[in-house]
């Protein structure tokens, strides 16, 4: 998909934040354009339902299986559950399609000889899930009750969903540095999505923070847009795949500052309409303690992701690092009938293909678990 002119980076912080939502839509073409329309329809629908004018205000929906999340894990789970005649409902969440909706070239997913666009691939998964019988609902789950049977979920629309088996595929979200200045310049030079915001730094100097696959991918993408890319990494070597490291280090406009962290993001906190704007960063060497300042127009944070588990804290067992716990060689959580798949539980691989595989596992395990409950229900009757 060809990139499109997304407009200038003028305007205040609120304008830039709004543009940030639209950037990836305009860059990635019609697929994301359709997704943004869906987001708008979803927001309008939820508002109408909350106000009591929607048809489904405080309605109730039941399905044998409900999937929370619409990334590779969620859609694959839905495909397998639908083929098992379990009539799954997929609650898409705010970002339908997951993290691949902000990914440009996907080169390592089996079945595609040439790189494909992440949004297109997720659109295909959604269509496949619907074609085999899954229902995709544009809602956001705000509450989950795991101690009742059937399980009970409340949507932001006011709809109550119940299910006999629940598959959690809520994925993960970007981590931030935790600096006050990071929040100050959010939307004014600080971003966690090069695909979304890179266009606004065409011909400018940018900094990428991190050393894993995400950081290297972001830096590679930006190297085709920005005048210069400086990668700041707290260690003395990347953790990314070797082939990606070689690609990045071969780029003449890319440099690396090893053993360093961002100590502060610098900039001007101008009044509206210009808003706060990044002008540089202060770096600190973690070995020597020395600091240096580096001029830059943008800071892209790519230090990993945290699992989206807020709905389940205190309700489901978690690993020490916060990811949902599952039994060995299984997607089963500590609550019978609830399964977890993808980046919400995978703290090792975090790949689209492994997420899809886990979605398959979760659906198969849910099917078997439900089948095992039928004799129990019959005996109870």
C-alpha positions in Angstrom: 0.0 0.0 0.0 1.5 3.3 -1.0 2.0 5.9 1.7 -0.1 9.1 1.5 0.5 12.7 2.5 -0.7 12.9 6.0 -0.5 16.6 6.3 1.8 18.9 8.3 2.8 18.6 11.9 1.5 22.0 12.8 -1.1 22.7 15.5 -1.3 22.4 19.3 -0.9 19.2 21.3 -4.5 18.3 21.1 -4.4 18.7 17.3 -1.3 16.6 17.1 -2.8 13.9 19.4 -5.9 13.8 17.1 -3.6 13.5 14.0 -1.7 10.7 15.7 -4.9 8.7 15.6 -5.3 9.4 11.9 -1.7 9.1 10.8 -1.5 5.4 10.5 -4.9 5.3 8.8 -3.8 7.7 6.1 -0.4 6.1 5.7 -1.5 2.5 5.5 -4.4 3.2 3.0 -7.9 2.0 2.7 -7.8 -0.9 5.1 -7.0 1.4 8.0 -9.4 3.9 6.7 -12.1 1.4 7.1 -10.9 0.6 10.6 -11.0 4.2 11.6 -14.6 4.4 10.3 -15.4 1.4 12.4 -13.8 3.1 15.5 -16.0 6.1 14.9 -19.1 4.0 14.4 -18.2 2.0 17.5 -17.8 5.2 19.6 -21.1 6.6 18.3 -22.9 3.3 19.0 -21.5 3.0 22.5 -22.6 6.5 23.3 -26.1 5.9 22.0 -26.4 2.7 24.0 -25.2 4.3 27.2 -27.7 7.1 26.7 -30.5 4.6 26.3 -31.2 5.3 22.7 -29.4 2.3 21.3 -31.3 -0.9 20.6 -29.0 -3.0 22.8 -29.0 -0.8 25.9 -28.4 -3.1 28.9 -29.1 -6.1 26.7 -27.8 -9.5 27.4 -25.9 -11.8 25.1 -24.9 -15.4 25.7 -22.5 -17.6 23.8 -20.8 -20.9 24.5 -17.5 -19.2 24.0 -16.5 -15.6 24.2 -13.1 -14.3 23.0 -11.8 -11.0 24.4 -9.4 -9.5 21.9 -9.0 -9.4 18.2 -5.4 -9.9 17.4 -3.9 -13.1 15.8 -4.6 -15.1 19.0 -8.2 -13.9 19.3 -9.1 -14.4 15.6 -7.5 -17.8 15.4 -9.3 -18.9 18.6 -12.6 -17.6 17.0 -11.9 -19.5 13.7 -11.3 -22.8 15.5 -14.2 -22.3 18.0 -16.6 -21.5 15.1 -15.5 -24.6 13.2 -16.4 -26.6 16.3 -19.9 -25.1 16.2 -19.4 -23.2 19.4 -20.8 -19.9 18.0 -18.1 -17.7 19.4 -18.5 -14.0 20.0 -15.3 -11.9 19.6 -15.3 -8.7 21.7 -12.9 -6.6 19.5 -11.8 -4.0 22.0 -10.8 -0.4 21.2 -8.0 -1.4 18.7 -9.5 -4.1 16.5 -6.8 -6.2 15.0 -4.2 -5.7 17.8 -0.7 -4.5 17.4 -0.4 -5.7 13.8 -2.7 -2.8 12.9 0.3 -0.5 13.3 2.8 -2.8 11.6 3.9 -2.1 8.0 5.7 -5.1 6.5 5.1 -8.5 8.0 7.9 -10.8 6.6 7.9 -13.7 9.0 4.3 -15.0 9.0 4.1 -18.4 7.1 2.1 -18.5 4.0 3.2 -15.2 2.4 6.1 -15.3 0.0 6.3 -11.5 0.0 5.9 -9.0 2.8 2.3 -8.1 3.6 0.8 -5.2 5.4 -0.2 -5.9 9.0 -3.6 -4.2 8.7 -4.4 -6.2 5.5 -3.4 -9.5 7.2 -5.6 -8.7 10.2 -8.5 -7.8 8.0 -8.2 -11.2 6.3 -8.2 -13.0 9.6 -11.3 -11.1 10.7 -13.1 -12.0 7.4 -12.0 -15.6 7.8 -13.4 -15.8 11.3 -16.7 -14.3 10.2 -16.9 -16.6 7.2 -16.8 -19.7 9.4 -19.4 -18.4 11.8 -17.7 -16.2 14.4 -19.5 -12.9 15.4 -17.3 -9.8 15.9 -18.8 -7.3 18.3 -17.4 -3.8 18.5 -17.4 -3.3 22.3 -14.9 -2.9 25.1 -15.1 -5.1 28.2 -14.9 -3.1 31.4 -15.8 -5.8 34.0 -15.3 -9.5 34.2 -16.8 -11.8 36.9 -14.9 -15.1 37.0 -16.6 -16.6 40.1 -20.0 -17.0 38.6 -21.3 -19.6 36.1 -21.8 -18.7 33.3 -18.9 -16.2 33.3 -20.3 -12.6 33.2 -18.7 -9.7 31.3 -19.9 -6.1 31.1 -19.3 -4.0 28.0 -18.7 -0.3 27.7 -22.0 -0.2 25.7 -23.9 -1.5 28.8 -24.4 -4.9 27.2 -24.0 -7.9 29.6 -22.2 -10.9 28.0 -22.3 -14.4 29.5 -20.4 -17.5 28.3 -19.6 -21.0 29.4 -15.9 -20.8 28.4 -13.8 -17.6 28.1 -10.7 -17.1 26.0 -8.6 -14.1 26.9 -6.5 -12.7 24.1 -6.1 -9.1 25.2 -2.5 -8.8 24.1 0.0 -6.3 25.4 0.5 -2.6 25.3 3.6 -0.3 25.0 5.8 0.4 28.0 7.0 3.9 28.7 10.1 5.3 30.3 8.3 6.7 33.3 9.7 10.2 33.0 7.6 13.3 33.8 9.0 14.9 30.7 7.8 12.0 28.7 4.2 12.9 29.6 4.8 16.6 29.0 5.9 16.0 25.4 3.5 13.2 24.6 2.0 14.1 21.2 4.6 16.8 20.8 7.6 14.7 19.9 7.3 11.6 22.1 5.7 8.5 20.5 5.6 4.7 20.8 4.6 4.1 17.1 7.0 5.0 14.3 4.4 3.7 11.7 1.8 6.1 13.1 4.0 9.2 13.7 7.1 8.7 11.6 5.8 10.8 8.7 5.9 13.9 10.8 9.7 13.6 11.1 10.6 13.4 7.5 14.0 15.0 7.0 14.5 15.4 10.8 16.6 13.9 13.5 15.0 11.3 15.7 15.9 9.0 18.7 14.8 5.4 19.2 15.0 3.9 22.7 15.4 0.2 23.1 17.4 -2.8 21.8 15.0 -5.6 21.0 13.1 -6.5 17.8 10.6 -3.7 18.3 13.3 -1.0 18.6 15.2 -2.2 15.6 12.1 -2.4 13.5 11.1 1.1 14.5 14.6 2.4 13.8 14.7 0.7 10.4 11.4 2.2 9.4 12.4 5.6 10.5 15.7 5.4 8.7 13.8 5.6 5.4 12.1 8.8 6.5 14.2 10.8 9.0 17.5 12.6 8.3 19.2 10.7 11.1 18.2 8.0 13.6 20.1 7.5 16.9 19.3 4.3 18.8 19.9 4.5 22.5 20.3 1.2 24.3 21.1 0.5 27.9 23.3 -2.5 27.0 26.4 -3.0 24.8 24.5 -5.2 22.2 21.1 -5.6 20.7 18.8 -8.4 21.6 17.1 -8.3 18.2 17.3 -11.0 15.5 20.8 -10.9 13.9 19.4 -10.3 10.4 17.6 -7.3 11.6 20.7 -6.0 13.4 22.7 -6.3 10.2 20.1 -4.4 8.2 20.0 -1.6 10.8 23.7 -1.2 11.2 24.2 -1.1 7.4 22.1 2.1 7.2 24.4 5.1 6.8 22.0 7.5 8.7 21.8 5.3 11.8 24.1 5.5 14.8 23.9 3.8 18.2 24.7 5.0 21.7 25.5 2.0 23.8 25.2 1.6 27.6 23.0 4.6 27.9 19.5 5.6 28.9 17.5 8.8 28.5 17.7 10.8 31.7 15.5 13.6 30.5 13.5 14.7 27.5 14.2 18.3 26.7 12.1 20.8 24.9 10.0 24.0 24.9 6.7 24.1 26.8 5.2 26.8 24.7 1.6 28.0 25.1 -1.1 27.0 22.6 -1.4 26.8 19.7 2.1 25.5 19.4 2.2 23.3 22.5 5.1 21.4 24.0 7.8 20.4 21.5 10.8 18.2 21.9 14.2 19.7 21.1 16.6 17.1 22.6 17.4 14.5 25.1 19.8 14.2 28.0 21.6 10.8 27.9 23.3 9.1 30.9 25.9 6.4 30.5 25.0 3.5 32.8 28.6 2.5 33.2 30.4 5.8 33.8 27.5 8.0 35.0 28.5 10.7 32.5 25.7 12.7 30.8 25.5 14.3 27.4 22.8 16.2 25.5 21.7 15.3 22.0 19.6 17.5 19.7 16.5 15.7 18.3 13.0 16.4 17.0 11.4 13.2 18.1 11.7 10.4 20.6 10.3 6.9 19.8 10.1 4.7 22.9 10.4 1.0 22.0 11.3 -0.8 25.2 8.8 -3.6 25.1 5.2 -4.2 26.1 3.2 -4.9 29.2 0.4 -7.4 29.2 -3.2 -6.0 29.2 -4.3 -7.7 32.4 -6.0 -5.0 34.4 -9.4 -6.7 34.0 -8.1 -9.8 35.6 -5.9 -8.6 38.4 -6.9 -10.4 41.6 -9.1 -12.7 39.7 -6.7 -14.9 37.8 -3.2 -16.1 38.7 -0.4 -14.1 37.2 3.3 -14.8 36.7 5.8 -12.7 38.7 6.2 -10.3 35.7 2.4 -9.7 35.5 1.6 -12.0 32.5 -1.4 -14.3 33.0 -0.3 -17.7 34.3 -1.3 -20.8 32.4 -0.7 -24.5 33.2 2.4 -26.1 31.6 1.9 -26.9 27.9 -1.6 -25.5 28.1 -3.6 -22.3 27.8 -5.8 -23.1 30.8 -5.6 -20.5 33.6 -6.2 -21.3 37.3 -9.9 -20.8 36.8 -11.5 -23.8 35.1 -13.2 -22.7 31.8 -11.0 -19.7 31.3 -8.1 -19.8 28.8 -5.4 -17.3 27.9 -3.6 -17.0 24.5 -1.1 -14.7 22.9 0.9 -11.8 24.3 -1.3 -11.6 27.5 0.4 -14.8 28.7 3.4 -15.3 26.4 6.4 -13.5 27.9 9.0 -15.3 25.9 8.3 -15.4 22.1 5.7 -12.6 21.6 5.3 -13.3 17.8 2.1 -13.1 15.7 2.6 -16.8 14.6 3.0 -18.0 18.2 0.0 -16.0 19.3 -2.1 -17.6 16.5 -0.9 -21.0 17.6 -1.9 -20.3 21.2 -5.3 -19.1 19.9 -5.8 -22.5 18.2 -4.8 -24.3 21.4 -7.2 -22.2 23.5 -10.1 -23.0 21.3 -9.4 -26.7 21.2 -9.0 -26.8 25.0 -12.2 -24.8 25.5 -14.0 -27.3 23.2 -12.7 -30.3 25.1 -13.5 -28.6 28.5 -17.0 -27.8 27.5 -17.6 -31.4 26.2 -16.4 -32.7 29.5 -18.9 -30.6 31.4 -21.9 -32.1 29.6 -22.0 -35.4 31.5 -21.7 -33.4 34.7 -24.7 -31.3 33.9 -26.7 -34.4 32.9 -25.8 -36.1 36.2 -26.8 -33.0 38.1 -30.2 -33.0 36.4 
